[in-house]
Amino acid sequence: MDQTILKSHVEKPEKFKGSDFRRWQQKMLFYLTSLHVSYVLTNFKPVDPYLVDGENVPTEAQMAKYERATSQWNHNEYNCRNYILNALDDYLYDIYSTFSTAMKIWESLEKKYRTQVA
């Protein structure tokens, strides 16, 4: 019997040490995309249907959908944040581990290192 084993061809990017940010960023974004977590860098957490102005009271199905989406987003946000932190050199890890979300880490890295390149 011929069995095909699927291998992941996505390698974890080297640790970012403070140089070649654009290269690292592109590799990291590809890595996060292949892990299906990159969307948390651009999308905010789902909004509670009870907080949306002008809407009727949400149905049980809408609330269940919201709770599933929120749970999935929280899980992916946690993973994405930690994938980014683990791809940073130790001294950068110490600085950025204080940030509460992956989006804040990503934006801060972009702001600091993109302006240095320019």
Backbone as XML, in Angstrom:
<?xml version="1.0"?>
<chain id="A" units="angstrom">
  <residue number="1" name="MET">
    <atom name="N" x="0.829" y="-1.190" z="0.000"/>
    <atom name="CA" x="0.000" y="0.000" z="0.000"/>
    <atom name="C" x="0.872" y="1.251" z="0.000"/>
  </residue>
  <residue number="2" name="ASP">
    <atom name="N" x="0.486" y="2.169" z="-0.842"/>
    <atom name="CA" x="1.216" y="3.432" z="-0.937"/>
    <atom name="C" x="0.509" y="4.463" z="-0.064"/>
  </residue>
  <residue number="3" name="GLN">
    <atom name="N" x="1.185" y="4.903" z="0.960"/>
    <atom name="CA" x="0.599" y="5.908" z="1.836"/>
    <atom name="C" x="1.354" y="7.217" z="1.665"/>
  </residue>
  <residue number="4" name="THR">
    <atom name="N" x="0.586" y="8.269" z="1.528"/>
    <atom name="CA" x="1.187" y="9.589" z="1.391"/>
    <atom name="C" x="1.117" y="10.295" z="2.736"/>
  </residue>
  <residue number="5" name="ILE">
    <atom name="N" x="2.245" y="10.767" z="3.173"/>
    <atom name="CA" x="2.298" y="11.506" z="4.428"/>
    <atom name="C" x="2.415" y="12.983" z="4.084"/>
  </residue>
  <residue number="6" name="LEU">
    <atom name="N" x="1.483" y="13.745" z="4.593"/>
    <atom name="CA" x="1.517" y="15.188" z="4.364"/>
    <atom name="C" x="2.439" y="15.835" z="5.384"/>
  </residue>
  <residue number="7" name="LYS">
    <atom name="N" x="3.318" y="16.658" z="4.896"/>
    <atom name="CA" x="4.224" y="17.388" z="5.767"/>
    <atom name="C" x="3.940" y="18.871" z="5.650"/>
  </residue>
  <residue number="8" name="SER">
    <atom name="N" x="4.116" y="19.549" z="6.725"/>
    <atom name="CA" x="3.979" y="20.995" z="6.700"/>
    <atom name="C" x="5.262" y="21.583" z="6.124"/>
  </residue>
  <residue number="9" name="HIS">
    <atom name="N" x="5.122" y="22.349" z="5.072"/>
    <atom name="CA" x="6.281" y="22.972" z="4.444"/>
    <atom name="C" x="6.512" y="24.383" z="4.958"/>
  </residue>
  <residue number="10" name="VAL">
    <atom name="N" x="5.804" y="24.717" z="5.994"/>
    <atom name="CA" x="5.946" y="26.045" z="6.562"/>
    <atom name="C" x="6.901" y="25.960" z="7.740"/>
  </residue>
  <residue number="11" name="GLU">
    <atom name="N" x="7.984" y="26.659" z="7.612"/>
    <atom name="CA" x="8.961" y="26.681" z="8.687"/>
    <atom name="C" x="8.776" y="27.939" z="9.518"/>
  </residue>
  <residue number="12" name="LYS">
    <atom name="N" x="9.005" y="27.785" z="10.779"/>
    <atom name="CA" x="8.937" y="28.922" z="11.684"/>
    <atom name="C" x="10.055" y="29.899" z="11.315"/>
  </residue>
  <residue number="13" name="PRO">
    <atom name="N" x="9.738" y="31.189" z="11.193"/>
    <atom name="CA" x="10.777" y="32.173" z="10.853"/>
    <atom name="C" x="11.841" y="32.254" z="11.943"/>
  </residue>
  <residue number="14" name="GLU">
    <atom name="N" x="13.025" y="32.686" z="11.539"/>
    <atom name="CA" x="14.093" y="32.902" z="12.515"/>
    <atom name="C" x="13.669" y="34.004" z="13.475"/>
  </residue>
  <residue number="15" name="LYS">
    <atom name="N" x="14.288" y="34.016" z="14.624"/>
    <atom name="CA" x="13.963" y="35.042" z="15.620"/>
    <atom name="C" x="14.364" y="36.420" z="15.113"/>
  </residue>
  <residue number="16" name="PHE">
    <atom name="N" x="13.492" y="37.391" z="15.360"/>
    <atom name="CA" x="13.767" y="38.767" z="14.970"/>
    <atom name="C" x="14.665" y="39.395" z="16.020"/>
  </residue>
  <residue number="17" name="LYS">
    <atom name="N" x="15.808" y="39.916" z="15.548"/>
    <atom name="CA" x="16.806" y="40.485" z="16.456"/>
    <atom name="C" x="16.914" y="41.993" z="16.331"/>
  </residue>
  <residue number="18" name="GLY">
    <atom name="N" x="16.088" y="42.588" z="15.503"/>
    <atom name="CA" x="16.122" y="44.039" z="15.374"/>
    <atom name="C" x="16.578" y="44.538" z="14.022"/>
  </residue>
  <residue number="19" name="SER">
    <atom name="N" x="16.934" y="43.635" z="13.111"/>
    <atom name="CA" x="17.330" y="44.066" z="11.773"/>
    <atom name="C" x="16.579" y="43.249" z="10.727"/>
  </residue>
  <residue number="20" name="ASP">
    <atom name="N" x="16.542" y="43.776" z="9.513"/>
    <atom name="CA" x="15.799" y="43.153" z="8.403"/>
    <atom name="C" x="14.337" y="42.914" z="8.765"/>
  </residue>
  <residue number="21" name="PHE">
    <atom name="N" x="13.701" y="43.956" z="9.299"/>
    <atom name="CA" x="12.322" y="43.826" z="9.769"/>
    <atom name="C" x="11.361" y="43.425" z="8.665"/>
  </residue>
  <residue number="22" name="ARG">
    <atom name="N" x="11.450" y="44.065" z="7.510"/>
    <atom name="CA" x="10.494" y="43.765" z="6.432"/>
    <atom name="C" x="10.546" y="42.295" z="6.030"/>
  </residue>
  <residue number="23" name="ARG">
    <atom name="N" x="11.741" y="41.759" z="5.923"/>
    <atom name="CA" x="11.897" y="40.347" z="5.566"/>
    <atom name="C" x="11.259" y="39.465" z="6.648"/>
  </residue>
  <residue number="24" name="TRP">
    <atom name="N" x="11.584" y="39.735" z="7.906"/>
    <atom name="CA" x="11.031" y="38.957" z="9.012"/>
    <atom name="C" x="9.512" y="39.085" z="9.046"/>
  </residue>
  <residue number="25" name="GLN">
    <atom name="N" x="9.023" y="40.302" z="8.838"/>
    <atom name="CA" x="7.586" y="40.544" z="8.889"/>
    <atom name="C" x="6.858" y="39.746" z="7.817"/>
  </residue>
  <residue number="26" name="GLN">
    <atom name="N" x="7.384" y="39.732" z="6.602"/>
    <atom name="CA" x="6.758" y="38.967" z="5.528"/>
    <atom name="C" x="6.760" y="37.474" z="5.836"/>
  </residue>
  <residue number="27" name="LYS">
    <atom name="N" x="7.876" y="36.965" z="6.318"/>
    <atom name="CA" x="7.958" y="35.548" z="6.668"/>
    <atom name="C" x="7.009" y="35.215" z="7.821"/>
  </residue>
  <residue number="28" name="MET">
    <atom name="N" x="6.944" y="36.104" z="8.784"/>
    <atom name="CA" x="6.079" y="35.880" z="9.943"/>
    <atom name="C" x="4.612" y="35.919" z="9.537"/>
  </residue>
  <residue number="29" name="LEU">
    <atom name="N" x="4.265" y="36.857" z="8.679"/>
    <atom name="CA" x="2.876" y="36.946" z="8.222"/>
    <atom name="C" x="2.479" y="35.695" z="7.443"/>
  </residue>
  <residue number="30" name="PHE">
    <atom name="N" x="3.373" y="35.180" z="6.616"/>
    <atom name="CA" x="3.102" y="33.940" z="5.898"/>
    <atom name="C" x="2.913" y="32.783" z="6.882"/>
  </residue>
  <residue number="31" name="TYR">
    <atom name="N" x="3.774" y="32.721" z="7.881"/>
    <atom name="CA" x="3.690" y="31.678" z="8.905"/>
    <atom name="C" x="2.360" y="31.761" z="9.651"/>
  </residue>
  <residue number="32" name="LEU">
    <atom name="N" x="1.974" y="32.956" z="10.080"/>
    <atom name="CA" x="0.719" y="33.132" z="10.809"/>
    <atom name="C" x="-0.488" y="32.833" z="9.931"/>
  </residue>
  <residue number="33" name="THR">
    <atom name="N" x="-0.393" y="33.190" z="8.651"/>
    <atom name="CA" x="-1.480" y="32.901" z="7.715"/>
    <atom name="C" x="-1.629" y="31.397" z="7.526"/>
  </residue>
  <residue number="34" name="SER">
    <atom name="N" x="-0.525" y="30.692" z="7.403"/>
    <atom name="CA" x="-0.589" y="29.238" z="7.222"/>
    <atom name="C" x="-1.161" y="28.547" z="8.458"/>
  </residue>
  <residue number="35" name="LEU">
    <atom name="N" x="-1.046" y="29.186" z="9.613"/>
    <atom name="CA" x="-1.614" y="28.646" z="10.850"/>
    <atom name="C" x="-3.044" y="29.127" z="11.085"/>
  </residue>
  <residue number="36" name="HIS">
    <atom name="N" x="-3.558" y="29.929" z="10.169"/>
    <atom name="CA" x="-4.935" y="30.449" z="10.207"/>
    <atom name="C" x="-5.208" y="31.338" z="11.429"/>
  </residue>
  <residue number="37" name="VAL">
    <atom name="N" x="-4.210" y="32.120" z="11.819"/>
    <atom name="CA" x="-4.394" y="33.030" z="12.949"/>
    <atom name="C" x="-4.095" y="34.488" z="12.601"/>
  </residue>
  <residue number="38" name="SER">
    <atom name="N" x="-3.649" y="34.755" z="11.396"/>
    <atom name="CA" x="-3.220" y="36.119" z="11.050"/>
    <atom name="C" x="-4.357" y="37.134" z="11.054"/>
  </residue>
  <residue number="39" name="TYR">
    <atom name="N" x="-5.587" y="36.668" z="10.912"/>
    <atom name="CA" x="-6.717" y="37.608" z="10.854"/>
    <atom name="C" x="-6.868" y="38.426" z="12.139"/>
  </residue>
  <residue number="40" name="VAL">
    <atom name="N" x="-6.355" y="37.926" z="13.265"/>
    <atom name="CA" x="-6.490" y="38.690" z="14.506"/>
    <atom name="C" x="-5.599" y="39.929" z="14.519"/>
  </residue>
  <residue number="41" name="LEU">
    <atom name="N" x="-4.686" y="40.022" z="13.559"/>
    <atom name="CA" x="-3.848" y="41.217" z="13.463"/>
    <atom name="C" x="-4.594" y="42.383" z="12.826"/>
  </residue>
  <residue number="42" name="THR">
    <atom name="N" x="-5.674" y="42.084" z="12.124"/>
    <atom name="CA" x="-6.423" y="43.140" z="11.428"/>
    <atom name="C" x="-7.892" y="43.201" z="11.826"/>
  </residue>
  <residue number="43" name="ASN">
    <atom name="N" x="-8.417" y="42.144" z="12.420"/>
    <atom name="CA" x="-9.831" y="42.115" z="12.804"/>
    <atom name="C" x="-9.970" y="42.201" z="14.317"/>
  </residue>
  <residue number="44" name="PHE">
    <atom name="N" x="-10.938" y="42.980" z="14.740"/>
    <atom name="CA" x="-11.192" y="43.098" z="16.167"/>
    <atom name="C" x="-12.061" y="41.935" z="16.634"/>
  </residue>
  <residue number="45" name="LYS">
    <atom name="N" x="-12.086" y="41.753" z="17.935"/>
    <atom name="CA" x="-12.903" y="40.710" z="18.557"/>
    <atom name="C" x="-14.369" y="40.910" z="18.157"/>
  </residue>
  <residue number="46" name="PRO">
    <atom name="N" x="-15.124" y="39.823" z="17.937"/>
    <atom name="CA" x="-16.540" y="39.966" z="17.578"/>
    <atom name="C" x="-17.302" y="40.806" z="18.611"/>
  </residue>
  <residue number="47" name="VAL">
    <atom name="N" x="-18.256" y="41.572" z="18.119"/>
    <atom name="CA" x="-19.027" y="42.477" z="18.969"/>
    <atom name="C" x="-20.236" y="41.739" z="19.538"/>
  </residue>
  <residue number="48" name="ASP">
    <atom name="N" x="-20.442" y="41.901" z="20.825"/>
    <atom name="CA" x="-21.585" y="41.300" z="21.508"/>
    <atom name="C" x="-22.876" y="41.840" z="20.892"/>
  </residue>
  <residue number="49" name="PRO">
    <atom name="N" x="-23.772" y="40.960" z="20.434"/>
    <atom name="CA" x="-25.020" y="41.429" z="19.812"/>
    <atom name="C" x="-25.872" y="42.301" z="20.731"/>
  </residue>
  <residue number="50" name="TYR">
    <atom name="N" x="-25.717" y="42.157" z="22.046"/>
    <atom name="CA" x="-26.478" y="42.997" z="22.968"/>
    <atom name="C" x="-25.974" y="44.441" z="22.964"/>
  </residue>
  <residue number="51" name="LEU">
    <atom name="N" x="-24.750" y="44.649" z="22.528"/>
    <atom name="CA" x="-24.164" y="45.988" z="22.558"/>
    <atom name="C" x="-24.387" y="46.770" z="21.269"/>
  </residue>
  <residue number="52" name="VAL">
    <atom name="N" x="-24.918" y="46.127" z="20.243"/>
    <atom name="CA" x="-25.134" y="46.790" z="18.960"/>
    <atom name="C" x="-26.383" y="47.663" z="19.061"/>
  </residue>
  <residue number="53" name="ASP">
    <atom name="N" x="-26.193" y="48.961" z="18.818"/>
    <atom name="CA" x="-27.318" y="49.907" z="18.900"/>
    <atom name="C" x="-28.289" y="49.698" z="17.757"/>
  </residue>
  <residue number="54" name="GLY">
    <atom name="N" x="-29.567" y="49.881" z="18.043"/>
    <atom name="CA" x="-30.589" y="49.819" z="17.006"/>
    <atom name="C" x="-30.989" y="48.410" z="16.601"/>
  </residue>
  <residue number="55" name="GLU">
    <atom name="N" x="-30.474" y="47.423" z="17.261"/>
    <atom name="CA" x="-30.802" y="46.035" z="16.929"/>
    <atom name="C" x="-31.846" y="45.518" z="17.906"/>
  </residue>
  <residue number="56" name="ASN">
    <atom name="N" x="-32.578" y="44.511" z="17.447"/>
    <atom name="CA" x="-33.494" y="43.816" z="18.340"/>
    <atom name="C" x="-32.698" y="42.900" z="19.254"/>
  </residue>
  <residue number="57" name="VAL">
    <atom name="N" x="-33.362" y="42.362" z="20.253"/>
    <atom name="CA" x="-32.711" y="41.417" z="21.149"/>
    <atom name="C" x="-32.271" y="40.212" z="20.318"/>
  </residue>
  <residue number="58" name="PRO">
    <atom name="N" x="-31.013" y="39.812" z="20.447"/>
    <atom name="CA" x="-30.520" y="38.692" z="19.630"/>
    <atom name="C" x="-31.197" y="37.371" z="19.991"/>
  </residue>
  <residue number="59" name="THR">
    <atom name="N" x="-31.343" y="36.533" z="18.993"/>
    <atom name="CA" x="-31.938" y="35.214" z="19.203"/>
    <atom name="C" x="-30.905" y="34.294" z="19.854"/>
  </residue>
  <residue number="60" name="GLU">
    <atom name="N" x="-31.372" y="33.143" z="20.295"/>
    <atom name="CA" x="-30.452" y="32.160" z="20.880"/>
    <atom name="C" x="-29.422" y="31.705" z="19.844"/>
  </residue>
  <residue number="61" name="ALA">
    <atom name="N" x="-29.862" y="31.550" z="18.612"/>
    <atom name="CA" x="-28.945" y="31.133" z="17.542"/>
    <atom name="C" x="-27.875" y="32.195" z="17.302"/>
  </residue>
  <residue number="62" name="GLN">
    <atom name="N" x="-28.271" y="33.471" z="17.319"/>
    <atom name="CA" x="-27.308" y="34.549" z="17.142"/>
    <atom name="C" x="-26.316" y="34.596" z="18.303"/>
  </residue>
  <residue number="63" name="MET">
    <atom name="N" x="-26.814" y="34.377" z="19.508"/>
    <atom name="CA" x="-25.933" y="34.377" z="20.675"/>
    <atom name="C" x="-24.976" y="33.183" z="20.635"/>
  </residue>
  <residue number="64" name="ALA">
    <atom name="N" x="-25.460" y="32.038" z="20.216"/>
    <atom name="CA" x="-24.604" y="30.854" z="20.114"/>
    <atom name="C" x="-23.514" y="31.085" z="19.067"/>
  </residue>
  <residue number="65" name="LYS">
    <atom name="N" x="-23.897" y="31.690" z="17.937"/>
    <atom name="CA" x="-22.930" y="31.999" z="16.888"/>
    <atom name="C" x="-21.878" y="32.977" z="17.404"/>
  </residue>
  <residue number="66" name="TYR">
    <atom name="N" x="-22.320" y="33.995" z="18.135"/>
    <atom name="CA" x="-21.411" y="34.985" z="18.715"/>
    <atom name="C" x="-20.447" y="34.322" z="19.700"/>
  </residue>
  <residue number="67" name="GLU">
    <atom name="N" x="-20.972" y="33.462" z="20.555"/>
    <atom name="CA" x="-20.133" y="32.798" z="21.553"/>
    <atom name="C" x="-19.092" y="31.886" z="20.900"/>
  </residue>
  <residue number="68" name="ARG">
    <atom name="N" x="-19.467" y="31.172" z="19.828"/>
    <atom name="CA" x="-18.512" y="30.335" z="19.100"/>
    <atom name="C" x="-17.431" y="31.196" z="18.445"/>
  </residue>
  <residue number="69" name="ALA">
    <atom name="N" x="-17.876" y="32.287" z="17.803"/>
    <atom name="CA" x="-16.927" y="33.185" z="17.127"/>
    <atom name="C" x="-15.978" y="33.831" z="18.130"/>
  </residue>
  <residue number="70" name="THR">
    <atom name="N" x="-16.487" y="34.227" z="19.273"/>
    <atom name="CA" x="-15.655" y="34.844" z="20.310"/>
    <atom name="C" x="-14.662" y="33.844" z="20.874"/>
  </residue>
  <residue number="71" name="SER">
    <atom name="N" x="-15.125" y="32.640" z="21.129"/>
    <atom name="CA" x="-14.243" y="31.598" z="21.641"/>
    <atom name="C" x="-13.119" y="31.297" z="20.648"/>
  </residue>
  <residue number="72" name="GLN">
    <atom name="N" x="-13.470" y="31.185" z="19.373"/>
    <atom name="CA" x="-12.471" y="30.918" z="18.336"/>
    <atom name="C" x="-11.495" y="32.086" z="18.212"/>
  </residue>
  <residue number="73" name="TRP">
    <atom name="N" x="-12.017" y="33.308" z="18.241"/>
    <atom name="CA" x="-11.162" y="34.486" z="18.136"/>
    <atom name="C" x="-10.200" y="34.554" z="19.319"/>
  </residue>
  <residue number="74" name="ASN">
    <atom name="N" x="-10.691" y="34.316" z="20.538"/>
    <atom name="CA" x="-9.831" y="34.348" z="21.730"/>
    <atom name="C" x="-8.717" y="33.302" z="21.629"/>
  </residue>
  <residue number="75" name="HIS">
    <atom name="N" x="-9.067" y="32.117" z="21.184"/>
    <atom name="CA" x="-8.093" y="31.038" z="21.020"/>
    <atom name="C" x="-7.023" y="31.431" z="19.996"/>
  </residue>
  <residue number="76" name="ASN">
    <atom name="N" x="-7.453" y="31.939" z="18.845"/>
    <atom name="CA" x="-6.517" y="32.330" z="17.787"/>
    <atom name="C" x="-5.688" y="33.548" z="18.174"/>
  </residue>
  <residue number="77" name="GLU">
    <atom name="N" x="-6.273" y="34.467" z="18.910"/>
    <atom name="CA" x="-5.547" y="35.653" z="19.352"/>
    <atom name="C" x="-4.443" y="35.239" z="20.317"/>
  </residue>
  <residue number="78" name="TYR">
    <atom name="N" x="-4.765" y="34.360" z="21.238"/>
    <atom name="CA" x="-3.774" y="33.844" z="22.193"/>
    <atom name="C" x="-2.622" y="33.171" z="21.447"/>
  </residue>
  <residue number="79" name="ASN">
    <atom name="N" x="-2.954" y="32.306" z="20.491"/>
    <atom name="CA" x="-1.918" y="31.613" z="19.722"/>
    <atom name="C" x="-1.076" y="32.585" z="18.909"/>
  </residue>
  <residue number="80" name="CYS">
    <atom name="N" x="-1.732" y="33.506" z="18.220"/>
    <atom name="CA" x="-1.018" y="34.468" z="17.385"/>
    <atom name="C" x="-0.068" y="35.311" z="18.226"/>
  </residue>
  <residue number="81" name="ARG">
    <atom name="N" x="-0.534" y="35.809" z="19.351"/>
    <atom name="CA" x="0.302" y="36.620" z="20.247"/>
    <atom name="C" x="1.550" y="35.839" z="20.657"/>
  </residue>
  <residue number="82" name="ASN">
    <atom name="N" x="1.364" y="34.594" z="21.017"/>
    <atom name="CA" x="2.494" y="33.792" z="21.473"/>
    <atom name="C" x="3.402" y="33.334" z="20.338"/>
  </residue>
  <residue number="83" name="TYR">
    <atom name="N" x="2.866" y="33.109" z="19.143"/>
    <atom name="CA" x="3.725" y="32.813" z="17.987"/>
    <atom name="C" x="4.634" y="34.004" z="17.694"/>
  </residue>
  <residue number="84" name="ILE">
    <atom name="N" x="4.073" y="35.208" z="17.760"/>
    <atom name="CA" x="4.877" y="36.406" z="17.508"/>
    <atom name="C" x="5.942" y="36.561" z="18.590"/>
  </residue>
  <residue number="85" name="LEU">
    <atom name="N" x="5.527" y="36.457" z="19.846"/>
    <atom name="CA" x="6.485" y="36.612" z="20.941"/>
    <atom name="C" x="7.612" y="35.588" z="20.858"/>
  </residue>
  <residue number="86" name="ASN">
    <atom name="N" x="7.294" y="34.377" z="20.501"/>
    <atom name="CA" x="8.317" y="33.330" z="20.415"/>
    <atom name="C" x="9.227" y="33.488" z="19.211"/>
  </residue>
  <residue number="87" name="ALA">
    <atom name="N" x="8.847" y="34.357" z="18.281"/>
    <atom name="CA" x="9.694" y="34.631" z="17.121"/>
    <atom name="C" x="10.544" y="35.889" z="17.331"/>
  </residue>
  <residue number="88" name="LEU">
    <atom name="N" x="10.557" y="36.391" z="18.555"/>
    <atom name="CA" x="11.366" y="37.561" z="18.896"/>
    <atom name="C" x="12.576" y="37.128" z="19.721"/>
  </residue>
  <residue number="89" name="ASP">
    <atom name="N" x="13.666" y="37.838" z="19.541"/>
    <atom name="CA" x="14.847" y="37.614" z="20.357"/>
    <atom name="C" x="14.487" y="37.884" z="21.825"/>
  </residue>
  <residue number="90" name="ASP">
    <atom name="N" x="15.243" y="37.331" z="22.745"/>
    <atom name="CA" x="14.900" y="37.423" z="24.167"/>
    <atom name="C" x="14.707" y="38.856" z="24.666"/>
  </residue>
  <residue number="91" name="TYR">
    <atom name="N" x="15.599" y="39.762" z="24.258"/>
    <atom name="CA" x="15.454" y="41.130" z="24.766"/>
    <atom name="C" x="14.191" y="41.799" z="24.207"/>
  </residue>
  <residue number="92" name="LEU">
    <atom name="N" x="13.799" y="41.467" z="22.980"/>
    <atom name="CA" x="12.552" y="42.000" z="22.426"/>
    <atom name="C" x="11.345" y="41.309" z="23.059"/>
  </residue>
  <residue number="93" name="TYR">
    <atom name="N" x="11.485" y="40.037" z="23.337"/>
    <atom name="CA" x="10.409" y="39.303" z="24.015"/>
    <atom name="C" x="10.068" y="39.982" z="25.335"/>
  </residue>
  <residue number="94" name="ASP">
    <atom name="N" x="11.090" y="40.329" z="26.093"/>
    <atom name="CA" x="10.863" y="40.972" z="27.395"/>
    <atom name="C" x="10.108" y="42.282" z="27.250"/>
  </residue>
  <residue number="95" name="ILE">
    <atom name="N" x="10.382" y="43.012" z="26.210"/>
    <atom name="CA" x="9.698" y="44.293" z="25.984"/>
    <atom name="C" x="8.255" y="44.067" z="25.547"/>
  </residue>
  <residue number="96" name="TYR">
    <atom name="N" x="8.056" y="43.217" z="24.544"/>
    <atom name="CA" x="6.740" y="43.073" z="23.917"/>
    <atom name="C" x="5.807" y="42.107" z="24.635"/>
  </residue>
  <residue number="97" name="SER">
    <atom name="N" x="6.315" y="41.348" z="25.582"/>
    <atom name="CA" x="5.438" y="40.431" z="26.323"/>
    <atom name="C" x="4.466" y="41.184" z="27.228"/>
  </residue>
  <residue number="98" name="THR">
    <atom name="N" x="4.724" y="42.469" z="27.449"/>
    <atom name="CA" x="3.821" y="43.270" z="28.279"/>
    <atom name="C" x="2.598" y="43.750" z="27.498"/>
  </residue>
  <residue number="99" name="PHE">
    <atom name="N" x="2.630" y="43.647" z="26.165"/>
    <atom name="CA" x="1.504" y="44.075" z="25.345"/>
    <atom name="C" x="0.386" y="43.042" z="25.450"/>
  </residue>
  <residue number="100" name="SER">
    <atom name="N" x="-0.850" y="43.515" z="25.500"/>
    <atom name="CA" x="-1.969" y="42.624" z="25.793"/>
    <atom name="C" x="-2.505" y="41.850" z="24.592"/>
  </residue>
  <residue number="101" name="THR">
    <atom name="N" x="-2.267" y="42.322" z="23.372"/>
    <atom name="CA" x="-2.813" y="41.618" z="22.204"/>
    <atom name="C" x="-1.769" y="41.504" z="21.102"/>
  </residue>
  <residue number="102" name="ALA">
    <atom name="N" x="-2.011" y="40.548" z="20.216"/>
    <atom name="CA" x="-1.131" y="40.363" z="19.060"/>
    <atom name="C" x="-1.149" y="41.604" z="18.173"/>
  </residue>
  <residue number="103" name="MET">
    <atom name="N" x="-2.322" y="42.198" z="18.021"/>
    <atom name="CA" x="-2.446" y="43.387" z="17.183"/>
    <atom name="C" x="-1.581" y="44.532" z="17.715"/>
  </residue>
  <residue number="104" name="LYS">
    <atom name="N" x="-1.568" y="44.714" z="19.020"/>
    <atom name="CA" x="-0.758" y="45.791" z="19.612"/>
    <atom name="C" x="0.734" y="45.518" z="19.427"/>
  </residue>
  <residue number="105" name="ILE">
    <atom name="N" x="1.136" y="44.262" z="19.580"/>
    <atom name="CA" x="2.544" y="43.904" z="19.367"/>
    <atom name="C" x="2.932" y="44.189" z="17.922"/>
  </residue>
  <residue number="106" name="TRP">
    <atom name="N" x="2.104" y="43.701" z="16.995"/>
    <atom name="CA" x="2.376" y="43.844" z="15.560"/>
    <atom name="C" x="2.472" y="45.312" z="15.170"/>
  </residue>
  <residue number="107" name="GLU">
    <atom name="N" x="1.516" y="46.112" z="15.620"/>
    <atom name="CA" x="1.512" y="47.542" z="15.288"/>
    <atom name="C" x="2.713" y="48.259" z="15.892"/>
  </residue>
  <residue number="108" name="SER">
    <atom name="N" x="3.082" y="47.908" z="17.112"/>
    <atom name="CA" x="4.229" y="48.539" z="17.755"/>
    <atom name="C" x="5.532" y="48.180" z="17.047"/>
  </residue>
  <residue number="109" name="LEU">
    <atom name="N" x="5.692" y="46.908" z="16.678"/>
    <atom name="CA" x="6.876" y="46.496" z="15.928"/>
    <atom name="C" x="6.950" y="47.239" z="14.593"/>
  </residue>
  <residue number="110" name="GLU">
    <atom name="N" x="5.809" y="47.328" z="13.919"/>
    <atom name="CA" x="5.765" y="48.034" z="12.636"/>
    <atom name="C" x="6.156" y="49.498" z="12.807"/>
  </residue>
  <residue number="111" name="LYS">
    <atom name="N" x="5.571" y="50.127" z="13.800"/>
    <atom name="CA" x="5.834" y="51.548" z="14.017"/>
    <atom name="C" x="7.320" y="51.781" z="14.321"/>
  </residue>
  <residue number="112" name="LYS">
    <atom name="N" x="7.901" y="50.963" z="15.160"/>
    <atom name="CA" x="9.299" y="51.160" z="15.529"/>
    <atom name="C" x="10.257" y="50.805" z="14.413"/>
  </residue>
  <residue number="113" name="TYR">
    <atom name="N" x="10.087" y="49.641" z="13.806"/>
    <atom name="CA" x="11.100" y="49.155" z="12.865"/>
    <atom name="C" x="10.869" y="49.584" z="11.423"/>
  </residue>
  <residue number="114" name="ARG">
    <atom name="N" x="9.662" y="49.882" z="11.036"/>
    <atom name="CA" x="9.443" y="50.416" z="9.677"/>
    <atom name="C" x="9.967" y="51.838" z="9.575"/>
  </residue>
  <residue number="115" name="THR">
    <atom name="N" x="9.797" y="52.625" z="10.635"/>
    <atom name="CA" x="10.287" y="54.001" z="10.590"/>
    <atom name="C" x="11.818" y="54.013" z="10.638"/>
  </residue>
  <residue number="116" name="GLN">
    <atom name="N" x="12.438" y="53.042" z="11.299"/>
    <atom name="CA" x="13.903" y="52.970" z="11.319"/>
    <atom name="C" x="14.444" y="52.657" z="9.946"/>
  </residue>
  <residue number="117" name="VAL">
    <atom name="N" x="13.730" y="51.803" z="9.196"/>
    <atom name="CA" x="14.167" y="51.443" z="7.846"/>
    <atom name="C" x="14.048" y="52.650" z="6.921"/>
  </residue>
  <residue number="118" name="ALA">
    <atom name="N" x="12.959" y="53.406" z="7.055"/>
    <atom name="CA" x="12.747" y="54.579" z="6.219"/>
    <atom name="C" x="13.776" y="55.627" z="6.553"/>
  </residue>
</chain>
